[in-house]
């Protein structure tokens, strides 16, 4: 991605999170990015191309937070719970806009198939990362456990966005949710 197209993709994430799919237009992205009118459409000719770029950028940023996990992230239930709590706090804090945009994309893809393949590919990458970590920790049925792990994380994220808690209560809730999820992962095989 060029710096201009990256800037437009980042702005598109913000527009999608704030205004939903109906508000996501080339013109709105230009305005949000502070780009001259027509800049976004010259980078991404169609709405689908804009959505593809937005998704690719979100994937790049979200994957970077997973790849940075410490090697011992899956070494014990306590470590898993701490890792998950950190990820949830990140996705609902600094990366909240991306989390909201991702939820918008998934909800829209349920009605419109245009993005389904790209979203399925992105999901497969995260499921693979989770399964790899679980497998390395000796968790039996790592593929199924990874799918459940991702589903539980998505559920907590959706709940936090749809029914936000007071800011002061959020850290305790996220720690509780992370511990609950960590305890749902099957015990490693000896």
N, C-alpha and C positions, 0 to 999 in steps of 0.2 A: 504494500500500500504506500502511496506517496504521502507526504506530510499533509497535503490538502485533503486527500480522500480519507486519511485517518481522522483528521479534524472533523470532517463531515460525518463519518461513522460514529465518532464519539458524541457528536451533537445529536445524531439520530437516536442513539440510546437514550439520551436525556429527554428528547421530545416524546419518544414512545412511552417512557416511564411516566412523564408528566401529563401527556395529553391522550394517550392510548393510540390505537391503530388509526382511528379516524383523523387524529391530529397530525399523524406522521406524513408530511408532504415535503417535497423538495424545497419548497419556499420556506416552510417552517424550520427546516434544518439549516438552510442558508442563514436565516435570521438568528437562530440559536448559536451557530458557529461564528457569527460575525463575518460571514463570507459575502462577497458581492452576489446579487441575484443571478441565478443560473449556474452558480458554481457546483452545487450538488448534482444537478442534472447533467452537467458535463462530466462529472466523475462517474455517476451511476445513472444511466439513461432511463431506466424504468424503475418503477416502485419495487419490483421483485429484485432488481439488481441492488437497490438501496437496502432492502431487507437482508439479502445475502451478505452484503458488506457489514451491516450492523451485527448480524449473527456471528460472522467470522471474527469481528473485533471483540465481541463479548466472550466468545470461546477462547480467544487468545489471552484476554485478561483474566478470565476465571481459571483457565488451565494453569496460568502462572502461579496463582495462589495455591493450587494443589501441588504442583511440582516442587514448591518451596518447603513442603512439609518436611520435618526432620525425619531421618531414617528410622528412628525408634517410635514413630507415631502410632504404630500398630502393636507395640511390644507388650502392652498390658491393658486391661480394661480401664485403669485409671488414666493411662496415657492416651488411649482412644477417646475417652470422655473429654479430657483436656483439649485434645486436638480438635474434636468436633465442636466444642464450645467456642474455641478460637475461630474456627471457620464460620460458624453461625454468627458470631459477633461481627466478623469482617463483612459477611454478606448482608447483614442488616445495618451495618454502620457505614464504613467508607464505600462499600460496594452496593449499597441499598438501591441506588438508581438502576444498576445492572440487574439486580434481583427482580425489581418491579418490571423492568422491560422484558426479562426472560419469562416471567409469569404471563405477561400480555401476549407474547409470542405463542406460548403453549396454548393459551385459551383460544387465540385466533386460529391456530393450526388445526384445532379440533373441528372448526367450521369450514376452513379453507385449506385445501390440500397443497397449495403452492409451496409452502415452507416445510411440509411434513418430512420430506427426505433429508433436508439439512438439519432439522431438529433431531430426527432419529439418529443421524450420524454424530451429532454433538453429544447426544445422550449416550450413545455407544462408547464414545471416548471416555466419558466420566465413569461409566459402569466398568470399563476396562481398567481404569486407574484404581478404582475402589477394589475390584476383584484381585488385582495384582497385589495390592497392599494386604488384603485379607489372606490371600494365598501364601504370601511371604510369612505371615504370622501363624500359618498352620491352621487356619480356619477351614473346617470341612464345608463342602458345598459353597465355595467362595463366590461363584457366579450368582447363585440365588441369594446369598447373604448380601452381596453388593447391591443387587436390585432392591432388596428390602431397605438397606442402608440409605440409598439415594432417595427412595420413596419417603422414608421417614424424615430425612433432611428437608426435602421439598415440602412435606406437610408442615413442618415446624416453620419454615420460611413463609409459606402461604398464610398460616395462622397469624404469624407476627405482622404481616402486611395487612391482612384483612381485619384483624382484631388487635390492634396495637395495645400493648400494655404501657402504663406510665414508664417513662425513661428509667426511673429509679428501680423499678421492679424487673426490668428486662434482663440484666445480667444473671440474677438468681434463676429466672425462668429458663434461660438458655443453658445454664449449667445443669439444671434439673433435666431438661430435654436431652442434653448430650449424655448424661449418665444413663438415662432410660434407654436411649438408643444403643449405647455401648453395651449395656447388659442384655440387649436383645440379640447381639451377635453370638453365634454358636461358639462354645469353648474350643480353643485350638486342640488339635490332635496331639497327644503326647509324642 
